[in-house]
Amino acid sequence: MHNHPSGDPTPSRPDIEMTKQIITAGKALSIVVHDHLVVGRDGVASFKALGLI
């Protein structure tokens, strides 16, 4: 989870790429990433709900 100071919780391209890298690294350690949340003034975006993971 992290926040976007701009207030817009829409995941950025770097957010998506970093999450993919974390998921890949986690698999090597048997760690499952269940979701990644981006918090903004206008709400919360869930990578799982958006189909990004």
C-alpha distance matrix in Angstrom:
0.0 3.8 7.0 10.2 13.2 15.5 14.4 14.2 11.0 12.7 11.1 13.4 15.5 14.0 10.4 12.3 14.5 12.0 10.3 14.0 14.9 12.4 13.7 17.1 16.9 15.6 18.6 21.0 19.9 19.8 16.1 14.6 11.2 11.2 8.4 5.4 4.5 5.7 7.4 11.0 14.3 15.4 12.9 9.8 9.8 9.2 10.1 12.2 14.0 14.7 16.2 14.2 13.8
3.8 0.0 3.8 7.0 9.7 12.3 11.8 12.0 9.5 11.6 10.3 11.9 14.4 12.7 9.6 12.4 14.5 12.1 11.5 15.3 15.9 13.9 15.9 19.0 18.7 18.0 21.2 23.3 22.4 22.7 19.1 17.9 14.4 14.7 11.7 8.2 6.5 5.2 6.2 8.9 12.3 14.0 12.3 9.9 10.3 11.0 11.9 14.8 16.1 16.1 18.0 15.8 16.1
7.0 3.8 0.0 3.8 6.2 8.8 8.2 9.0 7.4 10.2 10.0 11.5 14.7 13.5 10.8 13.9 16.3 14.4 14.2 17.9 18.7 17.2 19.2 22.2 22.1 21.6 24.7 26.8 26.1 26.4 22.8 21.4 17.8 17.7 14.3 10.8 8.2 5.3 4.4 5.8 8.9 11.0 10.2 8.9 10.0 12.0 13.4 16.5 17.1 16.7 19.2 17.3 18.3
10.2 7.0 3.8 0.0 3.8 5.3 5.7 6.4 6.1 8.5 8.9 9.7 13.1 12.4 10.5 13.7 16.0 14.9 15.2 18.6 19.6 18.8 20.8 23.6 23.8 23.8 26.7 28.8 28.5 28.9 25.4 23.9 20.2 20.1 16.6 13.0 10.5 6.8 6.2 5.3 8.1 10.0 10.3 9.8 10.5 13.2 14.3 17.8 18.0 16.9 19.6 17.6 19.3
13.2 9.7 6.2 3.8 0.0 3.8 5.3 7.7 8.9 11.5 12.4 12.7 16.1 15.2 13.9 17.2 19.3 18.1 18.7 22.2 22.9 22.1 24.3 27.0 27.0 27.0 30.1 32.0 31.5 32.2 28.6 27.3 23.7 23.6 20.1 16.6 13.9 10.3 8.7 6.7 7.8 10.6 11.9 12.4 13.8 16.7 18.1 21.5 21.4 20.4 23.3 21.4 23.1
15.5 12.3 8.8 5.3 3.8 0.0 3.8 5.6 8.2 10.1 11.8 11.8 15.3 15.3 14.3 17.3 19.6 19.1 19.8 22.9 24.0 23.7 25.6 28.3 28.7 28.9 31.7 33.8 33.7 34.1 30.7 29.1 25.3 25.1 21.4 17.9 15.2 11.4 10.1 7.1 7.7 9.5 11.7 12.7 13.7 17.1 18.3 21.8 21.3 19.8 22.9 21.1 23.4
14.4 11.8 8.2 5.7 5.3 3.8 0.0 3.8 6.2 9.1 11.5 12.7 16.5 16.8 15.0 17.6 20.5 19.9 19.9 23.1 24.7 24.0 25.5 28.5 29.0 28.8 31.4 33.8 33.5 33.6 30.0 28.1 24.3 23.6 19.8 16.7 13.5 9.9 7.8 4.1 4.1 5.8 8.1 9.7 11.3 14.9 16.8 20.0 19.1 18.0 21.4 20.2 22.4
14.2 12.0 9.0 6.4 7.7 5.6 3.8 0.0 3.8 5.6 8.6 9.9 13.7 14.7 13.0 15.0 18.1 18.2 18.0 20.9 22.8 22.5 23.6 26.5 27.5 27.4 29.7 32.3 32.4 32.3 28.8 26.7 22.8 22.0 18.2 15.2 12.3 8.8 7.9 5.2 6.5 6.0 7.7 8.7 9.1 12.8 14.3 17.5 16.4 14.9 18.3 17.2 19.8
11.0 9.5 7.4 6.1 8.9 8.2 6.2 3.8 0.0 3.8 6.2 8.8 12.5 13.3 10.8 12.6 15.9 15.8 15.0 18.0 20.1 19.5 20.3 23.4 24.5 24.1 26.3 29.1 29.0 28.7 25.3 23.0 19.2 18.2 14.4 11.5 8.6 5.3 5.3 4.5 7.5 6.7 6.4 5.7 5.5 9.1 10.7 13.9 13.1 11.9 15.2 14.0 16.3
12.7 11.6 10.2 8.5 11.5 10.1 9.1 5.6 3.8 0.0 3.8 6.4 9.7 11.5 9.5 10.4 13.9 14.6 13.9 16.3 18.8 18.8 19.4 22.2 23.7 23.6 25.5 28.3 28.7 28.4 25.2 22.7 19.0 18.2 14.4 11.8 9.8 7.2 8.7 8.3 11.0 9.5 9.3 8.2 6.2 9.1 9.6 12.9 12.2 9.9 13.0 11.7 14.6
11.1 10.3 10.0 8.9 12.4 11.8 11.5 8.6 6.2 3.8 0.0 3.8 6.7 8.1 5.8 6.6 10.1 10.8 10.2 12.6 15.0 15.1 15.9 18.5 20.1 20.2 22.1 24.8 25.4 25.2 22.2 19.9 16.3 16.0 12.5 9.5 8.7 6.7 9.6 10.3 13.6 12.8 12.0 9.9 7.2 8.7 7.8 11.6 11.9 9.5 11.7 9.4 12.1
13.4 11.9 11.5 9.7 12.7 11.8 12.7 9.9 8.8 6.4 3.8 0.0 3.8 5.4 5.0 6.4 8.7 9.9 10.7 12.6 14.5 15.4 16.7 18.7 20.1 21.0 22.9 25.1 26.1 26.4 23.6 21.7 18.2 18.6 15.3 12.2 11.9 9.6 12.3 12.5 15.6 15.2 15.1 13.3 10.9 12.4 11.0 14.7 15.4 12.6 14.2 11.4 14.1
15.5 14.4 14.7 13.1 16.1 15.3 16.5 13.7 12.5 9.7 6.7 3.8 0.0 3.8 5.4 5.2 6.2 8.6 9.9 10.8 12.5 14.3 15.5 16.8 18.6 19.9 21.5 23.5 25.0 25.5 23.1 21.4 18.2 19.1 16.3 13.6 14.2 12.6 15.7 16.2 19.4 18.9 18.6 16.6 13.8 14.5 12.1 15.5 16.7 13.6 14.3 11.1 13.6
14.0 12.7 13.5 12.4 15.2 15.3 16.8 14.7 13.3 11.5 8.1 5.4 3.8 0.0 3.8 5.4 5.1 5.9 8.4 9.8 10.5 12.1 14.1 15.3 16.4 18.0 20.0 21.6 22.9 23.9 21.4 20.2 17.1 18.6 16.0 13.0 13.9 12.4 15.4 16.3 19.7 19.9 19.4 17.2 14.8 15.3 13.1 16.5 18.2 15.8 16.3 12.7 14.4
10.4 9.6 10.8 10.5 13.9 14.3 15.0 13.0 10.8 9.5 5.8 5.0 5.4 3.8 0.0 3.8 5.6 5.3 6.1 8.7 10.0 10.5 12.2 14.3 15.4 16.2 18.4 20.5 21.3 21.9 19.0 17.5 14.2 15.3 12.4 9.2 10.1 8.9 12.2 13.7 17.3 17.5 16.5 13.9 11.5 11.7 9.8 13.3 15.1 13.1 13.9 10.5 11.9
12.3 12.4 13.9 13.7 17.2 17.3 17.6 15.0 12.6 10.4 6.6 6.4 5.2 5.4 3.8 0.0 3.8 5.5 5.2 6.3 8.8 10.0 10.6 12.5 14.4 15.3 16.8 19.1 20.4 20.6 18.1 16.2 13.1 14.1 11.6 9.3 11.0 10.8 14.4 16.1 19.7 19.3 17.9 15.1 12.0 11.4 8.4 11.5 13.5 11.2 11.1 7.5 9.1
14.5 14.5 16.3 16.0 19.3 19.6 20.5 18.1 15.9 13.9 10.1 8.7 6.2 5.1 5.6 3.8 0.0 3.8 5.4 5.2 6.4 8.8 10.0 10.8 12.5 14.2 15.7 17.4 19.1 19.9 17.8 16.6 14.0 15.9 14.0 11.9 14.1 13.9 17.5 19.2 22.8 22.7 21.5 18.6 15.7 14.9 11.8 14.5 16.9 14.7 14.0 10.2 11.1
12.0 12.1 14.4 14.9 18.1 19.1 19.9 18.2 15.8 14.6 10.8 9.9 8.6 5.9 5.3 5.5 3.8 0.0 3.8 5.4 5.1 6.2 8.6 9.9 10.5 12.1 14.3 15.9 16.9 18.1 15.7 15.0 12.3 14.7 12.9 10.5 12.8 12.8 16.2 18.3 22.0 22.4 21.0 18.0 15.6 14.7 12.1 14.8 17.5 16.0 15.6 11.8 11.9
10.3 11.5 14.2 15.2 18.7 19.8 19.9 18.0 15.0 13.9 10.2 10.7 9.9 8.4 6.1 5.2 5.4 3.8 0.0 3.8 5.4 5.0 6.1 8.6 9.8 10.3 12.3 14.6 15.4 15.8 13.2 11.8 8.9 11.0 9.3 7.5 10.4 11.4 15.1 17.6 21.4 21.5 19.5 16.1 13.5 11.9 9.1 11.3 14.4 13.3 12.7 9.1 8.5
14.0 15.3 17.9 18.6 22.2 22.9 23.1 20.9 18.0 16.3 12.6 12.6 10.8 9.8 8.7 6.3 5.2 5.4 3.8 0.0 3.8 5.5 5.1 6.2 8.7 9.8 10.8 13.0 14.7 15.0 13.2 11.9 9.8 12.1 11.2 10.4 13.7 14.8 18.6 21.0 24.8 24.5 22.6 19.2 16.2 14.2 10.8 12.3 15.5 14.2 12.6 9.0 8.0
14.9 15.9 18.7 19.6 22.9 24.0 24.7 22.8 20.1 18.8 15.0 14.5 12.5 10.5 10.0 8.8 6.4 5.1 5.4 3.8 0.0 3.8 5.4 5.1 6.2 8.5 10.0 11.2 13.0 14.2 12.7 12.5 10.9 14.0 13.5 12.4 15.6 16.6 20.2 22.7 26.4 26.7 24.8 21.5 18.9 17.1 14.0 15.6 19.0 17.8 16.3 12.8 11.6
12.4 13.9 17.2 18.8 22.1 23.7 24.0 22.5 19.5 18.8 15.1 15.4 14.3 12.1 10.5 10.0 8.8 6.2 5.0 5.5 3.8 0.0 3.8 5.4 5.1 5.9 8.6 10.1 10.8 11.9 9.7 9.7 8.0 11.4 11.2 10.3 13.7 15.2 18.6 21.5 25.2 25.7 23.5 20.0 17.8 15.7 13.1 14.5 18.0 17.6 16.4 13.1 11.3
13.7 15.9 19.2 20.8 24.3 25.6 25.5 23.6 20.3 19.4 15.9 16.7 15.5 14.1 12.2 10.6 10.0 8.6 6.1 5.1 5.4 3.8 0.0 3.8 5.5 5.0 6.3 9.0 10.0 10.0 8.1 7.1 6.0 9.3 9.9 10.3 14.0 16.2 19.7 22.7 26.5 26.4 23.9 20.3 17.7 15.1 12.2 12.6 16.3 16.1 14.3 11.5 8.8
17.1 19.0 22.2 23.6 27.0 28.3 28.5 26.5 23.4 22.2 18.5 18.7 16.8 15.3 14.3 12.5 10.8 9.9 8.6 6.2 5.1 5.4 3.8 0.0 3.8 5.4 5.3 6.9 9.3 10.0 9.4 9.5 9.5 12.8 13.7 14.0 17.7 19.5 23.1 26.0 29.8 29.8 27.4 23.8 21.1 18.6 15.4 15.8 19.5 19.0 16.8 13.9 11.5
16.9 18.7 22.1 23.8 27.0 28.7 29.0 27.5 24.5 23.7 20.1 20.1 18.6 16.4 15.4 14.4 12.5 10.5 9.8 8.7 6.2 5.1 5.5 3.8 0.0 3.8 5.5 5.5 7.0 9.0 8.3 9.8 10.1 13.8 14.8 14.8 18.4 20.2 23.5 26.5 30.2 30.7 28.4 24.8 22.5 20.2 17.4 18.0 21.8 21.5 19.7 16.7 14.3
15.6 18.0 21.6 23.8 27.0 28.9 28.8 27.4 24.1 23.6 20.2 21.0 19.9 18.0 16.2 15.3 14.2 12.1 10.3 9.8 8.5 5.9 5.0 5.4 3.8 0.0 3.8 5.4 5.2 6.1 4.6 6.3 7.3 11.0 12.7 13.4 17.0 19.4 22.5 25.8 29.5 29.9 27.2 23.5 21.5 18.7 16.4 16.4 20.2 20.6 18.8 16.3 13.3
18.6 21.2 24.7 26.7 30.1 31.7 31.4 29.7 26.3 25.5 22.1 22.9 21.5 20.0 18.4 16.8 15.7 14.3 12.3 10.8 10.0 8.6 6.3 5.3 5.5 3.8 0.0 3.8 5.3 4.8 5.5 6.6 8.7 11.9 14.2 15.6 19.3 21.9 25.2 28.5 32.1 32.2 29.4 25.6 23.3 20.2 17.6 17.0 20.8 21.2 18.8 16.7 13.4
21.0 23.3 26.8 28.8 32.0 33.8 33.8 32.3 29.1 28.3 24.8 25.1 23.5 21.6 20.5 19.1 17.4 15.9 14.6 13.0 11.2 10.1 9.0 6.9 5.5 5.4 3.8 0.0 3.8 5.7 7.5 9.9 12.0 15.4 17.6 18.6 22.2 24.6 27.8 31.0 34.7 35.0 32.4 28.7 26.5 23.6 20.9 20.6 24.4 24.7 22.3 20.0 16.9
19.9 22.4 26.1 28.5 31.5 33.7 33.5 32.4 29.0 28.7 25.4 26.1 25.0 22.9 21.3 20.4 19.1 16.9 15.4 14.7 13.0 10.8 10.0 9.3 7.0 5.2 5.3 3.8 0.0 3.8 5.4 8.8 11.3 14.6 17.0 18.1 21.6 24.2 27.1 30.5 34.1 34.6 31.8 28.1 26.3 23.4 21.2 20.8 24.6 25.3 23.4 21.1 17.9
19.8 22.7 26.4 28.9 32.2 34.1 33.6 32.3 28.7 28.4 25.2 26.4 25.5 23.9 21.9 20.6 19.9 18.1 15.8 15.0 14.2 11.9 10.0 10.0 9.0 6.1 4.8 5.7 3.8 0.0 3.8 6.5 9.9 12.6 15.6 17.4 20.9 23.9 26.8 30.3 33.8 34.0 31.0 27.2 25.4 22.1 20.1 19.0 22.7 23.8 21.7 20.0 16.4
16.1 19.1 22.8 25.4 28.6 30.7 30.0 28.8 25.3 25.2 22.2 23.6 23.1 21.4 19.0 18.1 17.8 15.7 13.2 13.2 12.7 9.7 8.1 9.4 8.3 4.6 5.5 7.5 5.4 3.8 0.0 3.8 6.6 9.5 12.2 13.9 17.3 20.3 23.1 26.6 30.1 30.4 27.4 23.6 22.0 18.8 17.1 16.3 19.9 21.2 19.4 17.7 14.2
14.6 17.9 21.4 23.9 27.3 29.1 28.1 26.7 23.0 22.7 19.9 21.7 21.4 20.2 17.5 16.2 16.6 15.0 11.8 11.9 12.5 9.7 7.1 9.5 9.8 6.3 6.6 9.9 8.8 6.5 3.8 0.0 3.8 6.1 9.2 11.5 15.0 18.2 21.1 24.7 28.1 28.0 24.8 21.1 19.2 15.8 14.0 12.7 16.4 17.8 16.0 14.6 11.0
11.2 14.4 17.8 20.2 23.7 25.3 24.3 22.8 19.2 19.0 16.3 18.2 18.2 17.1 14.2 13.1 14.0 12.3 8.9 9.8 10.9 8.0 6.0 9.5 10.1 7.3 8.7 12.0 11.3 9.9 6.6 3.8 0.0 3.8 5.8 7.7 11.2 14.4 17.4 20.9 24.4 24.3 21.2 17.5 15.5 12.3 10.6 9.9 13.6 14.8 13.5 11.8 8.6
11.2 14.7 17.7 20.1 23.6 25.1 23.6 22.0 18.2 18.2 16.0 18.6 19.1 18.6 15.3 14.1 15.9 14.7 11.0 12.1 14.0 11.4 9.3 12.8 13.8 11.0 11.9 15.4 14.6 12.6 9.5 6.1 3.8 0.0 3.8 7.3 10.1 13.7 16.4 19.9 23.1 22.7 19.3 15.6 13.8 10.2 9.2 7.5 10.8 12.8 11.8 11.2 8.1
8.4 11.7 14.3 16.6 20.1 21.4 19.8 18.2 14.4 14.4 12.5 15.3 16.3 16.0 12.4 11.6 14.0 12.9 9.3 11.2 13.5 11.2 9.9 13.7 14.8 12.7 14.2 17.6 17.0 15.6 12.2 9.2 5.8 3.8 0.0 3.8 6.5 10.0 12.8 16.2 19.5 19.0 15.8 12.0 10.1 6.7 5.9 5.4 8.6 10.2 10.1 9.1 7.2
5.4 8.2 10.8 13.0 16.6 17.9 16.7 15.2 11.5 11.8 9.5 12.2 13.6 13.0 9.2 9.3 11.9 10.5 7.5 10.4 12.4 10.3 10.3 14.0 14.8 13.4 15.6 18.6 18.1 17.4 13.9 11.5 7.7 7.3 3.8 0.0 3.8 6.8 9.9 13.3 16.8 16.7 13.9 10.1 8.3 6.0 5.4 7.2 9.7 10.3 11.1 9.2 8.5
4.5 6.5 8.2 10.5 13.9 15.2 13.5 12.3 8.6 9.8 8.7 11.9 14.2 13.9 10.1 11.0 14.1 12.8 10.4 13.7 15.6 13.7 14.0 17.7 18.4 17.0 19.3 22.2 21.6 20.9 17.3 15.0 11.2 10.1 6.5 3.8 0.0 3.8 6.4 9.8 13.2 13.1 10.2 6.6 5.6 4.8 6.4 8.6 9.7 10.4 12.4 11.1 11.3
5.7 5.2 5.3 6.8 10.3 11.4 9.9 8.8 5.3 7.2 6.7 9.6 12.6 12.4 8.9 10.8 13.9 12.8 11.4 14.8 16.6 15.2 16.2 19.5 20.2 19.4 21.9 24.6 24.2 23.9 20.3 18.2 14.4 13.7 10.0 6.8 3.8 0.0 3.8 6.6 10.3 10.6 8.5 5.6 5.1 6.7 8.2 11.3 11.8 11.5 14.0 12.4 13.5
7.4 6.2 4.4 6.2 8.7 10.1 7.8 7.9 5.3 8.7 9.6 12.3 15.7 15.4 12.2 14.4 17.5 16.2 15.1 18.6 20.2 18.6 19.7 23.1 23.5 22.5 25.2 27.8 27.1 26.8 23.1 21.1 17.4 16.4 12.8 9.9 6.4 3.8 0.0 3.8 7.0 8.1 6.1 4.5 6.6 9.0 11.4 14.1 13.9 14.1 17.0 15.9 17.0
11.0 8.9 5.8 5.3 6.7 7.1 4.1 5.2 4.5 8.3 10.3 12.5 16.2 16.3 13.7 16.1 19.2 18.3 17.6 21.0 22.7 21.5 22.7 26.0 26.5 25.8 28.5 31.0 30.5 30.3 26.6 24.7 20.9 19.9 16.2 13.3 9.8 6.6 3.8 0.0 3.8 5.3 5.3 6.0 8.3 11.6 13.9 16.8 16.0 15.6 18.9 17.9 19.6
14.3 12.3 8.9 8.1 7.8 7.7 4.1 6.5 7.5 11.0 13.6 15.6 19.4 19.7 17.3 19.7 22.8 22.0 21.4 24.8 26.4 25.2 26.5 29.8 30.2 29.5 32.1 34.7 34.1 33.8 30.1 28.1 24.4 23.1 19.5 16.8 13.2 10.3 7.0 3.8 0.0 3.8 5.7 8.2 11.1 14.5 17.2 19.8 18.6 18.3 21.8 21.2 23.0
15.4 14.0 11.0 10.0 10.6 9.5 5.8 6.0 6.7 9.5 12.8 15.2 18.9 19.9 17.5 19.3 22.7 22.4 21.5 24.5 26.7 25.7 26.4 29.8 30.7 29.9 32.2 35.0 34.6 34.0 30.4 28.0 24.3 22.7 19.0 16.7 13.1 10.6 8.1 5.3 3.8 0.0 3.8 7.2 9.5 13.2 15.9 18.3 16.4 16.1 19.8 19.6 21.8
12.9 12.3 10.2 10.3 11.9 11.7 8.1 7.7 6.4 9.3 12.0 15.1 18.6 19.4 16.5 17.9 21.5 21.0 19.5 22.6 24.8 23.5 23.9 27.4 28.4 27.2 29.4 32.4 31.8 31.0 27.4 24.8 21.2 19.3 15.8 13.9 10.2 8.5 6.1 5.3 5.7 3.8 0.0 3.8 6.9 10.1 13.3 15.3 13.5 13.8 17.4 17.5 19.2
9.8 9.9 8.9 9.8 12.4 12.7 9.7 8.7 5.7 8.2 9.9 13.3 16.6 17.2 13.9 15.1 18.6 18.0 16.1 19.2 21.5 20.0 20.3 23.8 24.8 23.5 25.6 28.7 28.1 27.2 23.6 21.1 17.5 15.6 12.0 10.1 6.6 5.6 4.5 6.0 8.2 7.2 3.8 0.0 3.8 6.6 9.9 11.8 10.6 11.2 14.5 14.3 15.7
9.8 10.3 10.0 10.5 13.8 13.7 11.3 9.1 5.5 6.2 7.2 10.9 13.8 14.8 11.5 12.0 15.7 15.6 13.5 16.2 18.9 17.8 17.7 21.1 22.5 21.5 23.3 26.5 26.3 25.4 22.0 19.2 15.5 13.8 10.1 8.3 5.6 5.1 6.6 8.3 11.1 9.5 6.9 3.8 0.0 3.8 6.5 8.9 7.8 7.6 11.0 10.6 12.4
9.2 11.0 12.0 13.2 16.7 17.1 14.9 12.8 9.1 9.1 8.7 12.4 14.5 15.3 11.7 11.4 14.9 14.7 11.9 14.2 17.1 15.7 15.1 18.6 20.2 18.7 20.2 23.6 23.4 22.1 18.8 15.8 12.3 10.2 6.7 6.0 4.8 6.7 9.0 11.6 14.5 13.2 10.1 6.6 3.8 0.0 3.8 5.3 5.2 6.1 8.6 8.5 9.3
10.1 11.9 13.4 14.3 18.1 18.3 16.8 14.3 10.7 9.6 7.8 11.0 12.1 13.1 9.8 8.4 11.8 12.1 9.1 10.8 14.0 13.1 12.2 15.4 17.4 16.4 17.6 20.9 21.2 20.1 17.1 14.0 10.6 9.2 5.9 5.4 6.4 8.2 11.4 13.9 17.2 15.9 13.3 9.9 6.5 3.8 0.0 3.8 5.5 5.0 6.1 4.9 5.9
12.2 14.8 16.5 17.8 21.5 21.8 20.0 17.5 13.9 12.9 11.6 14.7 15.5 16.5 13.3 11.5 14.5 14.8 11.3 12.3 15.6 14.5 12.6 15.8 18.0 16.4 17.0 20.6 20.8 19.0 16.3 12.7 9.9 7.5 5.4 7.2 8.6 11.3 14.1 16.8 19.8 18.3 15.3 11.8 8.9 5.3 3.8 0.0 3.8 5.4 5.1 5.9 5.2
14.0 16.1 17.1 18.0 21.4 21.3 19.1 16.4 13.1 12.2 11.9 15.4 16.7 18.2 15.1 13.5 16.9 17.5 14.4 15.5 19.0 18.0 16.3 19.5 21.8 20.2 20.8 24.4 24.6 22.7 19.9 16.4 13.6 10.8 8.6 9.7 9.7 11.8 13.9 16.0 18.6 16.4 13.5 10.6 7.8 5.2 5.5 3.8 0.0 3.8 5.5 7.7 8.4
14.7 16.1 16.7 16.9 20.4 19.8 18.0 14.9 11.9 9.9 9.5 12.6 13.6 15.8 13.1 11.2 14.7 16.0 13.3 14.2 17.8 17.6 16.1 19.0 21.5 20.6 21.2 24.7 25.3 23.8 21.2 17.8 14.8 12.8 10.2 10.3 10.4 11.5 14.1 15.6 18.3 16.1 13.8 11.2 7.6 6.1 5.0 5.4 3.8 0.0 3.8 5.5 8.0
16.2 18.0 19.2 19.6 23.3 22.9 21.4 18.3 15.2 13.0 11.7 14.2 14.3 16.3 13.9 11.1 14.0 15.6 12.7 12.6 16.3 16.4 14.3 16.8 19.7 18.8 18.8 22.3 23.4 21.7 19.4 16.0 13.5 11.8 10.1 11.1 12.4 14.0 17.0 18.9 21.8 19.8 17.4 14.5 11.0 8.6 6.1 5.1 5.5 3.8 0.0 3.8 5.5
14.2 15.8 17.3 17.6 21.4 21.1 20.2 17.2 14.0 11.7 9.4 11.4 11.1 12.7 10.5 7.5 10.2 11.8 9.1 9.0 12.8 13.1 11.5 13.9 16.7 16.3 16.7 20.0 21.1 20.0 17.7 14.6 11.8 11.2 9.1 9.2 11.1 12.4 15.9 17.9 21.2 19.6 17.5 14.3 10.6 8.5 4.9 5.9 7.7 5.5 3.8 0.0 3.8
13.8 16.1 18.3 19.3 23.1 23.4 22.4 19.8 16.3 14.6 12.1 14.1 13.6 14.4 11.9 9.1 11.1 11.9 8.5 8.0 11.6 11.3 8.8 11.5 14.3 13.3 13.4 16.9 17.9 16.4 14.2 11.0 8.6 8.1 7.2 8.5 11.3 13.5 17.0 19.6 23.0 21.8 19.2 15.7 12.4 9.3 5.9 5.2 8.4 8.0 5.5 3.8 0.0
